[in-house]
């Protein structure tokens, strides 16, 4: 009997349309109900159910015994099958009609069915058993079933387990090799269930066996074929692995074990534990995720390159191919083939690295690692094409390091390079992913970004503040600032070159304004740029046509009756084309254009001639002249000046050369050689703008300067009622330092008597400024300051 899975119908006999009979055709509705209930109980309790029940009949009430056993449980597409035994109580022989139908039911069962007593002696077998074993029931009734069927290949442990279950009255399932009457072995799976009589006492057991010899033979054939395949795959150079749906290994050849199996584990690891990693950080998915996609999507993996990082072993590079196994006979669901391509990959990687380096070198600055100027222009052009669709403006900026050339000259080229690298690193930290930074030149960078206006201003301020933070390099603390010129892309016709030009003009304006700031480009800067170009051209002409003049500003003593002790020569320019041009305008332009040294040599000629002229007229005064750092790099500076002074009869001791601090600490041998020649000749040396640069005590000792000039920025706050403690503290420190070295101190920019009194009280030696006299032409200086001499009135302004 079997129960159909689609409807609760009970059929009798084999599952084919011709032989099939419904139980309703055999039994009455009352019996059908009892049988159905017994089957449900078997499904619930998992064992034979024996029960007695009564039915009303024409001749009175009749009693029946009913037993039901499951012959084959549902699996896959196969349906369950049941054995039903029904007999009338009190009679060992069923009624004629019932006996006929029951015999038909049992005989039609294809499973080998045997009933034994509690001693495992055969009571009954069906025809299927007789046909399979070759034993007739009449010949084997009463024999021990196990002794009858076991042989050489039978599993003795299974036989013992069966005997133990019988002795305990328990069911048992298993499989074994049995032998037929001719001694031929055959494989069976069996289900043994206990039988009970109407009183509930154990009366025997029923064995239901299924012959599985053919499936076993097929398994053996497949095993042989698999062994052959394994032998073939083990000779290959690729690792071959089959995994189930959980990623566990079903098959692995020797190459796979060599690659992935550790000696300590002894087992092949599941796919999720394979130490595979992407060869690059931009890989789309993790290795195991990629393999999982093979089973989920059915898509194959072709030539996926991964790194294998086995503990204690060198990294290997694998080419991985994977394919789903949708119709595999086993539980394998994915086939993976791995080929070790380490040598090939390394050779290709060498080529890739060489090509990448060549490309990188062509587009990136070697010192800073930032994009170079050509690469920046390409990136900028690309960004400009996107501006029309962008919600915020595109900003482009040029960042120049203030006084970088002097610092590099002073402190050395190696430290200058390190300063560039350190600055680039600070810019990178500020930029993040929102800004493109490039190196523009020796001392400049460019950047562009897209931000709302208020955020752009904040970002530019951050850049200024970040660069202004001290740099600690080579055990030296370096202070540097930046001038930033900024423009925006707001014209469809604008080009990268136009933005660079505009930012350059804004950068020049930031430098002219003193640096350490950013300035946004405006159209008025075009006029300013034109002005600078005009000044530069006129300045070149001025050198050829003697348009430059000297003015002299007197210096007076605070410790010797306010006597005149010297003067400083200052350059003035009255251009026929441009009119009077302030030094604060043309000196930075000359410096940026590389004309400053040529102007210095021109000034020295005028200076020597003027001092010689005064001497010939009986007017002798010590005068100072300031030279740029670039001039000290010229090895002919000192010989040229000494020759000029000798030609015009000027004593070397009447000349003071003012040196800015950046010149003073120059590491250039030419600069030191010039300074040493001046000192040996008797020319005095003065440090100009002291306190604003990088000088140190070691340089004061080495160069044997005669005086230091305190920068006017420290003098402005002296003697004020509202307090200037910082300025006073700095000036006191400078005066104390000067006194300890035996140096004279000159205070620049003295403009009122409060400053004068404070300086005199603190022991300053000399003052220079509008209080003592403005710069004046040589003839005016000779007629006023020289003749006045010690008559300076310290209670009020004097001079012209």
C-alpha positions in Angstrom: 0.0 0.0 0.0 1.1 3.6 -0.5 -0.3 7.0 0.3 -0.4 9.4 -2.6 1.3 12.8 -1.7 -1.2 14.9 -3.7 -4.4 13.4 -2.0 -5.0 11.3 1.0 -5.9 8.2 -1.0 -4.6 4.7 -0.1 -3.7 2.5 -2.9 -3.1 -1.3 -2.9 -0.3 -2.9 -5.0 2.4 -1.4 -7.2 2.3 2.3 -8.2 1.0 1.8 -11.8 -2.4 2.5 -13.2 -3.3 -1.1 -14.3 -2.6 -2.9 -11.0 -3.5 -0.2 -8.6 -6.5 -0.7 -6.3 -8.0 1.7 -3.8 -8.5 0.4 -0.3 -12.1 1.4 -0.5 -12.4 -1.3 -3.2 -11.3 -3.9 -0.6 -12.7 -2.8 2.7 -15.8 -1.2 4.0 -15.9 2.5 4.9 -15.7 1.6 8.7 -12.5 -0.4 8.1 -11.1 2.2 5.8 -11.5 4.8 8.6 -9.7 2.6 11.1 -6.8 1.9 8.6 -6.4 5.5 7.8 -6.2 6.4 11.5 -3.7 3.6 12.2 -1.5 5.0 9.3 -1.5 8.4 10.8 -0.5 7.0 14.2 2.4 5.2 12.5 3.6 8.4 10.9 3.4 10.1 14.3 5.0 7.3 16.5 7.3 5.8 13.9 6.5 2.1 14.7 3.9 -0.7 14.0 0.5 0.1 15.6 -1.6 -2.9 16.8 -5.1 -2.4 18.0 -8.5 -4.2 18.4 -11.8 -2.7 17.4 -15.4 -3.7 17.0 -17.7 -3.4 14.0 -21.4 -4.0 13.8 -22.4 -6.7 11.3 -25.5 -8.5 10.1 -24.7 -11.4 12.5 -23.9 -9.1 15.4 -20.8 -7.4 16.7 -17.4 -8.6 15.3 -13.9 -7.9 16.7 -10.8 -7.2 14.6 -7.0 -7.0 15.2 -5.3 -4.3 13.0 -1.5 -3.9 12.5 0.2 -1.2 10.3 3.9 -0.8 9.4 5.8 1.7 7.3 7.7 -0.3 4.6 9.4 2.8 2.9 9.4 6.3 4.2 9.0 9.3 1.8 12.3 10.6 0.3 12.7 12.9 -2.7 10.1 12.1 -5.3 9.3 8.7 -3.8 6.2 8.3 -1.7 5.8 6.3 1.5 4.5 2.7 1.5 2.7 0.8 4.3 1.9 -2.8 5.2 -1.6 -3.3 6.7 -2.5 -6.6 8.4 -6.1 -7.1 9.4 -7.6 -10.2 11.0 -10.7 -11.1 12.9 -10.1 -11.6 16.6 -10.6 -15.2 17.9 -9.8 -16.6 14.5 -6.3 -17.3 13.2 -7.7 -17.7 9.6 -9.2 -14.6 8.0 -12.6 -14.9 6.3 -12.3 -16.2 2.7 -12.7 -12.8 1.0 -10.5 -10.9 3.3 -7.8 -13.6 3.1 -7.8 -13.4 -0.6 -7.4 -9.7 -0.8 -4.7 -9.6 2.0 -2.6 -12.2 0.3 -2.8 -10.2 -2.9 -1.7 -7.1 -1.1 1.3 -8.7 0.5 2.4 -10.7 -2.5 2.4 -7.6 -4.7 5.0 -5.8 -2.4 8.4 -5.8 -4.2 10.3 -5.4 -0.9 11.6 -8.6 0.7 9.3 -9.2 3.6 10.0 -11.6 6.4 8.3 -12.3 9.7 10.3 -13.9 12.5 9.4 -14.8 16.1 11.1 -13.5 19.2 14.0 -15.9 18.6 14.6 -14.6 15.1 13.2 -17.9 13.6 11.5 -17.5 10.2 7.7 -17.6 10.4 6.8 -16.3 7.0 8.3 -14.7 3.9 6.7 -13.2 0.8 7.3 -14.2 -2.8 9.8 -11.4 -3.4 12.0 -12.9 -0.7 11.8 -16.4 -2.2 12.7 -15.1 -5.7 15.7 -13.0 -4.5 17.2 -15.6 -2.1 16.2 -18.8 -3.9 14.8 -20.2 -0.6 11.2 -21.6 -0.5 9.3 -20.8 2.7 8.5 -24.4 3.3 12.2 -25.2 3.4 13.3 -22.4 5.7 10.4 -22.0 8.2 11.8 -22.2 11.7 15.4 -21.4 10.7 17.4 -18.4 12.1 17.1 -15.6 9.5 20.6 -14.1 10.2 22.4 -17.5 10.1 20.6 -18.2 6.8 21.7 -15.0 5.0 25.1 -13.9 6.4 28.4 -14.7 4.7 32.0 -13.7 4.3 31.4 -10.1 3.4 28.5 -9.5 5.8 29.0 -6.9 8.5 29.2 -8.8 11.8 28.7 -5.7 13.8 25.3 -5.1 12.1 24.3 -8.7 12.8 25.1 -8.2 16.5 23.1 -5.0 16.6 20.1 -6.8 15.1 20.3 -9.5 17.7 20.6 -6.9 20.5 17.5 -5.0 19.2 15.5 -8.3 19.0 16.5 -9.1 22.6 15.4 -5.7 23.7 12.2 -5.7 21.5 13.3 -2.5 19.7 13.2 -1.5 16.0 16.4 -1.3 14.0 17.4 0.0 10.6 20.6 -0.6 8.6 22.2 -2.1 5.6 24.3 -5.2 5.0 25.5 -7.8 2.5 23.3 -10.9 2.4 23.9 -14.2 0.5 21.3 -16.1 -1.5 21.0 -19.9 -1.7 23.7 -20.1 -4.4 26.1 -18.1 -2.2 25.8 -14.9 -4.3 26.1 -11.7 -2.3 23.6 -8.9 -2.6 23.3 -5.5 -0.8 20.2 -4.6 1.1 18.9 -1.9 3.3 16.4 -3.1 5.9 13.9 -1.9 8.5 13.1 -4.3 11.4 10.0 -3.5 13.5 8.5 -5.4 16.5 5.1 -7.1 16.2 2.6 -7.3 19.2 -0.4 -9.5 19.6 -3.8 -8.3 20.6 -2.8 -8.3 24.3 0.1 -6.0 23.5 2.7 -8.7 24.1 5.8 -9.0 21.7 5.1 -11.8 19.3 7.8 -11.3 16.7 9.4 -9.0 14.2 8.9 -8.0 10.6 11.9 -7.4 8.3 11.3 -5.3 5.2 14.4 -5.2 2.9 15.2 -3.3 -0.2 17.8 -4.7 -2.6 20.4 -2.0 -3.5 23.0 -4.1 -5.3 22.7 -2.1 -8.5 23.2 1.2 -6.8 26.2 -0.2 -4.9 27.7 -1.4 -8.2 27.1 2.0 -9.7 28.8 3.7 -6.7 31.8 1.4 -7.2 31.9 2.2 -10.9 31.7 5.9 -10.1 34.4 5.6 -7.4 36.7 3.9 -9.9 36.0 6.7 -12.4 36.6 9.3 -9.7 39.9 7.7 -8.7 40.9 7.7 -12.4 39.9 11.4 -12.6 41.8 12.1 -9.4 44.9 10.4 -10.8 44.7 12.5 -13.9 44.0 15.8 -12.1 46.9 15.1 -9.6 49.4 15.1 -12.5 48.3 18.6 -13.6 50.0 21.8 -12.5 46.7 23.5 -11.5 44.8 23.1 -8.2 41.4 21.6 -8.8 38.8 21.9 -6.0 35.1 21.0 -5.9 33.0 22.6 -3.1 29.5 22.1 -1.9 26.9 24.9 -1.4 28.5 25.8 2.0 31.9 26.2 0.4 33.3 23.0 2.0 35.7 20.9 0.0 34.2 17.8 -1.7 37.3 17.1 -3.8 40.9 18.5 -3.9 43.8 17.3 -5.9 47.4 17.1 -4.7 48.3 20.5 -6.1 45.3 22.1 -4.2 46.5 20.4 -1.0 50.0 21.7 -1.6 48.8 25.2 -2.0 46.0 25.5 0.6 46.3 22.7 3.2 48.5 23.3 6.2 50.5 20.5 7.8 49.0 21.2 11.2 45.3 21.1 10.2 45.4 17.8 8.4 42.1 18.7 6.7 41.3 20.8 3.7 40.0 24.2 4.7 36.6 25.5 3.5 36.6 28.2 0.8 35.8 31.0 3.4 39.1 30.2 5.2 41.4 30.3 2.1 43.9 33.1 2.7 43.2 34.8 -0.5 43.5 38.6 -0.9 43.1 41.1 -3.7 46.3 42.3 -5.3 45.1 45.8 -5.2 43.0 47.9 -2.8 40.5 48.8 -5.5 39.3 45.2 -6.0 35.5 45.2 -6.3 34.7 42.3 -4.0 36.5 40.0 -1.5 37.6 36.6 -2.8 35.1 34.5 -1.0 32.3 36.8 -1.9 33.3 36.5 -5.5 33.3 32.7 -5.3 29.9 32.7 -3.6 28.5 34.7 -6.5 29.3 31.8 -8.7 26.7 29.6 -7.0 24.2 32.3 -6.4 24.2 33.8 -9.9 25.5 31.0 -12.0 28.0 33.4 -13.6 31.5 32.0 -14.2 34.7 33.6 -13.0 37.5 33.9 -15.6 41.1 34.6 -14.8 40.5 36.3 -11.4 44.0 37.1 -10.1 44.4 36.8 -6.3 47.3 36.7 -3.8 47.7 33.6 -1.7 49.2 34.4 1.8 49.8 31.1 3.5 51.4 31.5 7.0 55.2 30.9 6.9 55.3 30.9 3.1 56.1 33.4 0.4 53.2 35.1 -1.2 51.9 33.4 -4.3 49.9 34.8 -7.2 47.0 32.7 -8.5 44.8 32.8 -11.5 41.4 31.5 -10.5 38.6 30.2 -12.7 35.3 29.0 -11.1 32.2 27.5 -12.5 28.9 26.3 -11.0 28.1 22.5 -11.0 24.3 22.5 -11.4 24.0 18.9 -12.4 26.8 17.3 -10.4 26.1 13.7 -9.3 27.5 14.4 -5.8 26.8 17.4 -3.6 29.5 19.4 -5.3 28.1 22.8 -6.5 31.2 24.6 -7.6 34.4 23.7 -9.5 37.4 25.9 -8.9 40.7 25.8 -10.7 43.7 27.7 -9.4 47.0 28.1 -11.4 50.1 29.4 -9.8 51.3 32.3 -12.0 53.7 33.9 -9.5 56.7 33.9 -11.9 54.7 35.2 -14.8 53.0 37.8 -12.7 56.3 39.1 -11.3 57.8 39.5 -14.7 54.7 41.4 -15.9 54.7 43.4 -12.7 58.3 44.5 -13.3 57.1 45.8 -16.7 54.0 47.4 -15.1 56.0 49.1 -12.4 58.5 50.5 -15.0 55.7 51.8 -17.1 53.8 53.2 -14.1 57.0 54.9 -12.9 57.6 56.5 -16.3 54.0 57.7 -16.4 54.3 59.0 -12.8 57.6 60.8 -13.4 56.0 62.4 -16.5 53.1 63.7 -14.5 54.3 64.2 -10.9 57.0 66.3 -9.2 59.8 64.0 -7.8 60.5 66.2 -4.8 57.0 66.7 -3.4 55.1 63.8 -5.0 52.4 66.2 -6.2 51.2 66.6 -9.8 53.6 68.8 -11.8 52.6 71.9 -13.8 51.6 70.2 -17.1 49.6 67.5 -15.3 47.9 70.2 -13.2 46.9 72.1 -16.3 45.2 69.0 -17.7 43.4 68.4 -14.5 42.3 72.0 -14.3 41.0 72.0 -17.9 39.0 68.9 -17.1 37.6 70.5 -13.9 36.7 73.7 -15.8 34.5 71.8 -18.3 32.4 70.6 -15.4 32.0 74.0 -13.8 28.9 74.9 -15.7 27.0 72.0 -14.2 28.6 72.4 -10.7 26.6 74.0 -7.8 29.6 76.1 -6.6 32.4 78.1 -8.1 35.8 76.6 -9.1 38.6 78.4 -7.3 42.2 78.3 -8.5 45.1 79.6 -6.4 48.9 80.0 -6.6 50.7 79.6 -3.3 54.2 81.2 -3.1 56.4 80.7 0.0 57.6 84.1 1.2 61.4 84.6 1.2 61.9 80.9 0.3 64.9 81.7 -2.0 66.6 83.5 0.8 65.9 80.7 3.3 67.2 78.1 0.8 70.3 80.2 0.2 70.8 80.8 3.9 70.1 77.4 5.3 71.1 75.2 2.5 69.5 73.4 -0.5 68.9 70.2 1.4 66.9 71.9 4.0 65.1 73.9 1.3 64.1 70.6 -0.3 62.9 69.2 3.0 60.9 72.4 3.5 59.1 71.9 0.2 58.3 68.3 1.1 57.0 69.3 4.6 54.9 72.1 3.1 53.4 69.7 0.5 52.5 67.3 3.3 50.7 70.1 5.2 48.8 71.0 2.1 47.8 67.4 1.5 46.3 67.1 5.0 44.2 70.3 4.5 43.1 69.2 1.0 41.7 65.8 1.7 39.6 64.7 -1.3 38.2 68.2 -2.0 41.2 69.8 -3.4 43.8 69.1 -6.2 47.3 70.4 -5.2 50.3 70.6 -7.6 53.8 71.9 -7.5 54.1 75.0 -9.6 57.7 76.0 -9.3 60.7 76.0 -7.0 58.9 77.8 -4.2 55.3 77.7 -5.2 52.3 75.4 -5.4 48.9 75.6 -7.1 45.6 74.2 -6.0 42.0 74.3 -7.2 38.8 73.3 -5.5 35.0 73.8 -5.8 33.4 75.3 -2.7 30.8 77.9 -1.7 32.4 81.3 -1.1 32.4 81.3 2.7 33.9 77.8 2.8 36.5 78.8 0.2 37.6 81.7 2.4 37.9 79.4 5.4 40.0 76.9 3.4 42.4 79.6 2.2 42.8 80.9 5.7 43.6 77.4 6.9 46.3 77.2 4.2 47.9 80.5 5.4 47.8 79.4 9.1 49.1 75.9 8.4 52.2 77.2 6.5 52.8 79.8 9.1 53.2 77.1 11.8 56.9 76.6 12.6 58.8 73.8 10.7 61.3 71.8 12.7 63.9 70.5 10.2 67.5 69.5 10.7 67.3 70.6 14.3 66.3 74.0 13.1 63.1 75.9 13.6 62.0 77.6 10.4 59.3 80.3 10.2 57.8 80.9 6.8 54.6 82.4 5.4 52.8 82.2 2.1 51.4 84.6 -0.4 48.3 83.3 -2.1 46.7 84.6 -5.3 43.2 83.3 -6.0 40.9 83.6 -8.9 37.6 81.9 -9.9 36.4 80.3 -13.0 33.3 82.3 -14.1 33.7 82.7 -17.8 33.0 80.1 -20.5 35.9 81.5 -22.6 38.5 81.2 -19.8 41.3 78.8 -20.2 43.7 77.3 -17.6 46.4 79.8 -18.8 44.0 82.7 -18.2 43.3 81.4 -14.6 47.1 81.0 -14.0 47.7 84.6 -15.2 44.9 86.0 -13.0 46.1 84.0 -9.9 49.6 85.1 -10.6 48.6 88.8 -10.6 46.7 88.3 -7.3 49.8 86.5 -5.9 52.0 89.5 -6.8 49.5 91.7 -5.0 49.7 89.5 -1.9 53.4 89.6 -1.9 53.5 93.4 -2.4 51.1 93.7 0.6 53.6 91.9 2.8 52.8 88.3 2.3 51.2 85.9 4.7 47.8 86.4 3.2 45.5 85.6 0.3 44.1 88.1 -2.2 41.4 87.4 -4.7 41.9 88.5 -8.2 40.0 91.6 -9.4 40.0 93.3 -12.8 41.9 96.3 -11.3 44.9 94.0 -11.0 45.3 94.0 -14.7 46.1 97.7 -14.4 48.4 97.0 -11.5 50.1 94.3 -13.5 50.5 96.7 -16.4 51.9 99.2 -13.9 54.5 96.7 -12.7 55.5 95.9 -16.2 55.8 99.6 -17.0 57.9 100.1 -13.8 60.2 97.2 -14.7 60.7 98.5 -18.3 61.4 102.0 -17.0 63.7 100.7 -14.3 65.9 99.0 -17.0 66.0 102.3 -18.8 66.8 104.2 -15.6 70.0 102.1 -15.1 71.2 103.2 -18.5 70.3 106.9 -18.2 71.3 107.7 -14.6 67.8 108.4 -13.3 68.5 107.0 -9.8 69.5 109.3 -6.9 70.7 108.9 -3.4 69.2 110.4 -0.3 70.8 110.4 3.2 69.0 110.1 6.5 71.1 111.2 9.6 71.8 109.1 12.7 72.3 110.8 16.1 73.8 109.6 19.3 71.8 109.3 22.5 74.9 109.0 24.7 77.0 111.9 23.4 74.9 115.1 23.4 72.8 114.0 20.4 75.8 114.4 18.1 75.6 113.4 14.4 77.3 110.0 14.1 76.5 109.0 10.6 73.9 108.6 7.8 72.3 105.9 5.8 72.2 106.2 2.0 68.8 105.4 0.6 67.9 105.0 -3.1 65.4 107.4 -4.8 64.0 107.3 -8.4 62.3 110.2 -10.3 61.3 108.7 -13.7 60.7 111.0 -16.6 57.9 108.7 -17.7 56.4 107.6 -14.4 57.3 110.4 -12.0 58.6 109.6 -8.5 58.4 105.9 -7.8 58.7 104.8 -4.2 61.4 102.3 -3.2 58.6 100.2 -1.6 57.2 99.7 -5.2 60.3 99.4 -7.4 62.6 97.4 -5.0 60.3 94.3 -4.8 59.8 94.5 -8.6 63.5 94.6 -9.2 64.0 91.8 -6.7 61.5 89.6 -8.4 62.9 90.4 -11.9 66.5 89.7 -10.9 67.6 93.3 -11.3 68.3 94.0 -7.7 72.0 93.1 -7.8 72.6 95.3 -10.8 70.9 98.2 -9.0 73.1 97.5 -5.9 76.3 97.8 -8.0 75.0 101.0 -9.5 74.2 102.4 -6.0 77.7 101.6 -4.8 79.2 103.7 -7.6 77.0 106.7 -6.6 77.7 106.1 -2.9 81.5 106.1 -3.4 81.4 109.2 -5.6 79.3 111.1 -3.1 81.5 110.3 0.0 84.6 111.3 -2.1 83.0 114.6 -3.1 82.1 115.5 0.5 85.6 114.7 1.6 87.0 117.0 -1.0 84.8 119.7 0.4 85.9 119.0 4.0 82.8 117.1 5.0 83.6 113.7 6.5 80.8 111.4 7.8 80.4 107.7 8.3 77.7 106.5 6.0 76.0 103.1 5.6 74.5 101.4 2.5 72.2 98.4 2.4 72.9 95.6 0.0 70.5 92.8 -1.0 71.3 89.1 -0.3 71.6 88.4 -4.0 74.5 90.9 -4.3 76.5 89.0 -1.6 76.3 85.9 -3.8 78.4 87.8 -6.4 82.1 87.0 -5.8 83.1 90.4 -7.2 81.1 92.5 -4.7 83.9 93.2 -2.2 86.7 93.8 -4.7 84.4 96.1 -6.7 83.5 98.2 -3.7 87.0 98.4 -2.3 88.2 99.6 -5.7 85.5 102.3 -5.9 86.3 103.6 -2.4 90.0 103.7 -3.2 89.4 105.5 -6.5 87.4 108.2 -4.8 89.7 108.5 -1.7 87.1 107.3 0.8 88.6 105.7 3.9 87.3 102.1 4.4 86.5 102.9 8.0 84.0 105.6 7.0 81.8 102.9 5.3 79.2 100.7 7.0 77.6 97.8 5.0 74.2 97.0 6.3 73.4 93.3 6.0 69.9 91.8 6.4 69.8 88.8 8.7 69.1 86.4 5.8 72.4 87.6 4.2 74.2 87.4 7.5 73.5 83.7 8.0 74.0 82.7 4.3 75.6 79.3 3.9 77.1 80.5 0.6 80.9 80.6 0.5 80.7 83.6 -1.8 78.7 85.5 0.8 81.1 84.7 3.6 84.1 85.5 1.4 82.7 89.0 0.6 81.9 89.7 4.3 85.4 88.6 5.4 87.0 90.9 2.8 84.9 93.9 4.0 85.8 93.2 7.6 89.5 92.7 6.9 89.6 96.0 4.9 88.1 97.9 7.9 84.6 98.3 6.5 82.2 98.1 9.4 79.3 95.6 9.3 75.7 96.3 10.6 72.8 93.9 10.9 69.7 95.6 9.4 66.1 94.8 10.7 67.5 92.8 13.6 64.9 90.5 15.2 62.9 89.7 12.1 65.1 87.1 10.5 67.2 84.0 11.4 70.5 85.3 12.9 72.1 83.6 15.9 74.8 84.3 18.4 77.3 82.1 16.5 77.0 84.4 13.4 77.4 87.5 15.5 80.7 86.1 16.8 81.9 84.8 13.5 81.3 88.0 11.5 82.4 90.5 14.1 79.7 93.1 13.3 80.0 96.5 14.8 76.3 97.4 15.2 72.8 96.0 15.0 69.7 98.0 13.9 66.5 97.4 15.7 63.6 97.1 13.2 61.1 99.9 13.4 58.3 97.5 14.0 59.6 97.0 17.5 60.1 100.8 18.1 56.5 101.8 17.2 55.0 100.7 20.6 57.7 102.1 22.9 56.8 104.8 25.5 53.1 104.5 24.9 50.7 105.0 27.8 48.4 102.2 26.5 51.2 99.7 27.0 53.5 97.8 24.7 54.9 95.2 26.9 55.9 92.8 24.1 57.8 95.4 22.2 59.5 96.7 25.3 60.5 93.2 26.3 62.0 92.4 22.8 63.9 95.7 22.6 65.4 95.3 26.1 66.5 91.8 25.1 68.2 93.1 21.9 69.9 96.0 23.8 71.2 93.5 26.4 72.4 91.2 23.7 74.2 94.0 22.0 75.8 95.3 25.2 77.1 91.7 26.0 78.8 91.6 22.5 80.1 95.2 22.7 77.9 96.2 19.7 76.3 99.6 19.1 72.5 99.6 18.7 70.7 101.8 16.2 66.9 102.2 16.7 65.2 102.7 13.3 61.9 104.6 12.8 62.1 106.8 15.9 59.3 109.4 15.3 58.5 110.9 18.7 60.1 112.0 22.0 58.4 109.3 24.0 60.3 106.7 22.0 63.5 108.6 22.2 63.3 109.0 26.0 62.5 105.3 26.5 65.5 104.3 24.3 67.8 106.7 26.0 66.8 105.4 29.4 67.4 101.8 28.4 70.9 102.5 27.0 70.3 102.6 23.3 73.3 104.3 21.5 71.9 105.8 18.3 68.6 106.7 16.7 67.4 107.1 13.1 64.0 108.3 12.0 61.8 111.2 11.2 62.4 112.7 14.7 66.0 113.2 13.8 65.5 113.9 10.1 63.9 112.6 7.0 66.0 111.2 4.1 67.3 114.2 2.1 69.4 115.0 -1.0 73.2 115.1 -0.5 73.4 118.9 -0.7 70.5 119.3 1.8 72.1 116.8 4.2 75.5 118.7 4.0 73.8 122.1 4.6 71.6 121.0 7.5 72.4 117.9 9.4 76.2 118.2 9.1 76.3 121.8 10.1 73.9 121.3 12.9 75.8 118.5 14.4 75.1 118.2 18.1 72.3 120.8 18.1 69.5 118.2 17.7 66.7 119.2 19.9 65.3 116.0 21.6 62.1 117.7 22.7 60.6 118.1 19.2 60.9 117.2 15.6 63.7 118.6 13.4 65.0 118.1 9.9 63.2 118.6 6.7 
